Amino acid sequence: MAAQKVVQIPCPRCAGRGRGNWHPDRGICYRCKGAKIVSINVSKYEAVLRNLRRRYVELRAAVQNGVEGAVEALRACEKDGLRVRAALDAANAAKGR
């Protein structure tokens, strides 16, 4: 099995502050639990991105064929892809430090 690439980046949910504008739990970020950084498994995120790209192509075809609900699914897929891409970009920037 290939070695896992793991890097630590500022938490994307709270922008590395450890806290946010939300009120439950005294505003502590649920993603990093107040630590301000998160570990990103780059290998896992790259695999997820590949699967999202494949799903995106399938959904684009479904939208063109007029499949009911395909537009909403495509929007959700795009949003997930942007989130994963942003995490990978942040991880690559962290590796370059």
Secondary structure as GFF3:
##gff-version 3
##sequence-region A 1 97
A	DSSP	beta_strand	6	10	.	.	.	ID=ss1
A	DSSP	three_ten_helix	24	27	.	.	.	ID=ss2
A	DSSP	beta_strand	37	41	.	.	.	ID=ss3
A	DSSP	alpha_helix	42	64	.	.	.	ID=ss4
A	DSSP	alpha_helix	70	95	.	.	.	ID=ss5
###
